[in-house]
Amino acid sequence: QNFSFVILGSKNDEFYGKKATKDRLQKFFKILCDKKRLDIIDLLGERPHYVQEMAEKLNLTSATISYHMNFLYSFDLVCSERDEHRVYYSLNKEKAKSMFDEAVRTLLHQ
């Protein structure tokens, strides 16, 4: 007989431990290692922007911005809010800060 378990909740690290933390940090750093994504994060750190506005400011296509936003969105680093016919994106500063804090604690064994 095979059993499958799904563990949900805030205590996942207790079940998955350091490997899960390192995997999450690896994904976070992979997101940050791309210059275009860093430029987007920097721009969104100033104030919310919509895709076309970011594309113009960063000299990129809207498709390129959307491609990179999917990475940021999948990691909950950006939030979106609809205003009439535009979607404005902002940096989830609390999530970014918590990931950097987690990286420091993990890598410096604190």
C-alpha positions as CSV (number, residue, x, y, z in Angstrom):
1,Q,0.0,0.0,0.0
2,N,1.4,3.4,-1.0
3,F,0.7,6.5,1.0
4,S,1.3,10.1,-0.1
5,F,1.5,13.0,2.3
6,V,1.1,16.7,1.6
7,I,2.4,19.0,4.3
8,L,1.1,22.5,4.3
9,G,1.9,25.3,6.7
10,S,4.5,27.5,8.2
11,K,6.5,24.7,9.7
12,N,7.6,23.1,6.4
13,D,11.3,23.8,7.2
14,E,11.0,21.5,10.2
15,F,10.0,18.7,7.8
16,Y,12.3,19.5,4.9
17,G,15.2,21.1,6.7
18,K,18.3,22.8,5.4
19,K,18.1,21.3,1.9
20,A,14.7,23.0,1.3
21,T,16.1,26.3,2.5
22,K,19.2,26.0,0.3
23,D,17.0,25.1,-2.7
24,R,14.8,28.1,-2.1
25,L,17.9,30.4,-1.7
26,Q,19.4,28.9,-4.9
27,K,16.2,29.8,-6.8
28,F,16.2,33.3,-5.2
29,F,19.8,33.9,-6.2
30,K,19.1,32.6,-9.7
31,I,16.3,35.2,-10.0
32,L,18.8,37.9,-8.9
33,C,21.7,36.9,-11.1
34,D,20.1,38.2,-14.3
35,K,20.9,41.9,-14.9
36,K,17.5,42.6,-16.5
37,R,15.7,41.2,-13.5
38,L,17.9,43.3,-11.2
39,D,17.0,46.4,-13.3
40,I,13.3,45.5,-13.0
41,I,13.6,45.0,-9.2
42,D,15.5,48.3,-8.9
43,L,12.8,50.1,-10.9
44,L,10.0,48.6,-8.9
45,G,11.7,49.5,-5.7
46,E,11.2,53.2,-6.5
47,R,7.4,52.9,-7.2
48,P,4.9,50.8,-9.0
49,H,5.1,50.6,-12.8
50,Y,3.2,49.0,-15.7
51,V,4.8,46.7,-18.2
52,Q,5.0,49.2,-21.1
53,E,6.4,51.9,-18.8
54,M,9.2,49.5,-17.6
55,A,9.9,48.4,-21.2
56,E,10.5,52.0,-22.2
57,K,12.6,52.9,-19.2
58,L,14.8,49.8,-19.5
59,N,14.9,49.8,-23.3
60,L,13.4,46.3,-23.5
61,T,10.4,44.9,-25.2
62,S,7.1,44.3,-23.3
63,A,7.5,40.6,-24.0
64,T,10.9,40.6,-22.3
65,I,9.6,42.4,-19.3
66,S,6.7,40.0,-19.1
67,Y,9.1,37.0,-19.3
68,H,11.2,38.3,-16.4
69,M,8.1,39.3,-14.4
70,N,7.0,35.7,-14.4
71,F,10.1,34.7,-12.5
72,L,9.6,37.5,-10.0
73,Y,5.9,36.8,-9.7
74,S,6.4,33.1,-9.2
75,F,8.6,33.8,-6.2
76,D,6.2,36.4,-4.8
77,L,8.7,39.2,-5.2
78,V,6.2,41.4,-7.1
79,C,2.6,42.3,-6.4
80,S,0.1,43.5,-9.0
81,E,-2.8,45.9,-8.9
82,R,-5.2,46.7,-11.7
83,D,-6.1,50.4,-12.3
84,E,-8.7,50.6,-15.1
85,H,-6.9,49.1,-18.1
86,R,-3.4,48.9,-16.7
87,V,-1.8,46.5,-14.3
88,Y,0.8,48.1,-12.0
89,Y,3.5,46.0,-10.5
90,S,5.3,46.8,-7.3
91,L,8.2,45.2,-5.4
92,N,7.1,43.0,-2.5
93,K,9.8,44.6,-0.2
94,E,8.9,42.4,2.8
95,K,9.4,39.2,0.8
96,A,12.7,40.5,-0.7
97,K,13.9,41.5,2.8
98,S,12.9,38.1,4.3
99,M,14.8,36.3,1.6
100,F,17.9,38.3,2.1
101,D,17.6,37.8,5.9
102,E,17.2,34.0,5.3
103,A,20.3,34.0,3.1
104,V,22.4,35.7,5.7
105,R,21.1,33.4,8.5
106,T,21.7,30.3,6.4
107,L,25.0,31.1,4.8
108,L,26.6,32.6,8.0
109,H,25.1,29.8,10.1
110,Q,23.2,32.2,12.4
